[in-house]
Every structure is written in C-alpha cells, then in structure tokens.
Amino acid sequence: MSSHPLIVCGVIWVGSVYHLQAAGETSWHGYARFAINAARQRGFPIKVADDAIETVPTSAFVTPAKRPLNSRLATQKLRDGLGIDLPDWRDDAWPTLSTLLPKDAS
C-alpha cells in the first residue's frame, strides 16, 4: 500500500484507506439476473425464468484460497470524509451490457 497523500478539493488526506466502488450492492447471483434481464430487454429469447436462477454459496466452489463470505466494501468513510457519492452500480452496468448486446436480437 502506498503512503502518498490524497488531495481532494485542496484538503490533504493522509494515512487512511478508502474503498471506492459504485453505490448499492449485489452478488454474482444478482448480477446474473440483471444481465439476463438486460438480454431479455434487448430481445434475446431468454427461456430461463428469474426465479430459476439459483444462488450458489461460495462454499460450493472449492478453491486453494479462502474466499470471504461477505466481500462488500464499506464506502461510508469515502462519503463522509471526502464528500464523494458514486452512482448505483446498475448505472454503469447497463451501458456496458448495452455495448455487448445488439439492440435487437430478433
């Protein structure tokens, strides 16, 4: 980790860790449902129902590295200390998916 100061609006912030991520929260399950619905809205013939997309716990994937059960990042310190509010994750996910999915799949 770097010990360089962060300068925002003329204020120097030293010695703190700030988590920067879009607002809101989701899981891989939530993101999958979002992506499937985006494809459906673009006209892709998605046959799976939303409630058929199942949540899979981290424990179902055996990996050499331990994975946290909760990997959400707290951004309250960023908002309180620096006055930075980021948009909801869907605001950036939708344009990204829109570039990957043709406008009309039919």
C-alpha positions as CSV (number, residue, x, y, z in Angstrom):
1,M,0.0,0.0,0.0
2,S,1.2,3.5,-0.8
3,S,1.6,6.2,1.8
4,H,1.1,9.0,-0.7
5,P,-1.3,11.7,0.5
6,L,-4.7,12.0,-1.3
7,I,-5.6,15.6,-2.2
8,V,-9.2,16.4,-2.9
9,C,-10.5,20.0,-3.2
10,G,-7.4,21.3,-1.6
11,V,-7.7,19.0,1.5
12,I,-4.8,16.6,2.2
13,W,-5.9,13.2,3.5
14,V,-3.1,11.0,4.8
15,G,-3.0,7.6,6.4
16,S,-6.4,6.3,5.5
17,V,-7.8,3.5,3.3
18,Y,-10.8,4.4,1.2
19,H,-12.9,1.8,-0.6
20,L,-14.1,3.1,-3.9
21,Q,-16.9,1.3,-5.6
22,A,-20.3,2.1,-7.1
23,A,-23.2,2.6,-4.8
24,G,-25.6,-0.2,-4.0
25,E,-24.7,-3.8,-3.5
26,T,-25.3,-7.0,-5.4
27,S,-24.0,-10.6,-5.6
28,W,-22.9,-12.7,-8.6
29,H,-26.5,-14.0,-8.4
30,G,-27.9,-10.5,-8.5
31,Y,-25.6,-9.5,-11.3
32,A,-26.5,-12.6,-13.4
33,R,-30.2,-11.8,-13.0
34,F,-29.5,-8.2,-14.1
35,A,-27.6,-9.4,-17.1
36,I,-30.2,-11.9,-18.1
37,N,-32.9,-9.3,-17.8
38,A,-30.8,-6.9,-19.9
39,A,-30.6,-9.5,-22.6
40,R,-34.3,-10.1,-22.4
41,Q,-35.0,-6.4,-22.8
42,R,-32.8,-6.4,-25.9
43,G,-35.0,-9.1,-27.5
44,F,-32.9,-12.2,-26.8
45,P,-35.1,-15.2,-26.4
46,I,-34.2,-16.0,-22.8
47,K,-36.1,-19.1,-21.7
48,V,-35.0,-19.2,-18.1
49,A,-37.3,-17.6,-15.5
50,D,-35.8,-15.2,-13.0
51,D,-36.7,-17.5,-10.1
52,A,-34.9,-20.4,-11.8
53,I,-31.6,-18.6,-11.4
54,E,-30.3,-20.1,-8.2
55,T,-28.0,-18.6,-5.6
56,V,-24.8,-20.7,-5.2
57,P,-22.9,-20.3,-2.0
58,T,-19.1,-19.7,-2.0
59,S,-18.6,-23.0,-0.2
60,A,-19.8,-24.8,-3.4
61,F,-16.6,-23.7,-5.1
62,V,-13.5,-25.4,-3.7
63,T,-10.5,-23.2,-4.3
64,P,-7.0,-23.1,-2.8
65,A,-7.6,-19.6,-1.5
66,K,-10.1,-18.8,1.2
67,R,-12.9,-16.6,0.0
68,P,-14.7,-14.2,2.3
69,L,-18.4,-14.9,2.9
70,N,-19.1,-11.2,2.7
71,S,-16.9,-9.1,0.4
72,R,-18.9,-5.9,0.3
73,L,-16.8,-2.8,0.7
74,A,-17.9,0.0,3.1
75,T,-17.8,3.4,1.4
76,Q,-19.2,5.5,4.2
77,K,-15.8,6.8,5.1
78,L,-15.3,8.0,1.5
79,R,-18.7,9.7,1.5
80,D,-18.3,11.3,5.0
81,G,-14.6,12.2,4.7
82,L,-14.4,13.3,1.1
83,G,-18.0,14.0,0.2
84,I,-17.9,11.6,-2.8
85,D,-21.1,9.9,-3.7
86,L,-20.9,7.4,-6.6
87,P,-23.8,6.3,-8.8
88,D,-25.5,3.0,-8.4
89,W,-23.7,0.0,-10.0
90,R,-26.6,-0.5,-12.4
91,D,-25.9,3.0,-13.9
92,D,-22.6,1.7,-15.3
93,A,-23.5,-1.9,-15.8
94,W,-26.4,-1.2,-18.2
95,P,-24.3,0.8,-20.7
96,T,-21.6,-1.9,-20.6
97,L,-24.1,-4.6,-21.3
98,S,-25.8,-2.5,-24.0
99,T,-22.5,-2.3,-25.9
100,L,-22.1,-6.1,-25.6
101,L,-25.7,-7.0,-26.7
102,P,-27.1,-6.0,-30.1
103,K,-30.1,-3.7,-29.9
104,D,-32.4,-6.3,-31.4
105,A,-31.6,-9.9,-31.2
106,S,-34.6,-11.0,-33.3
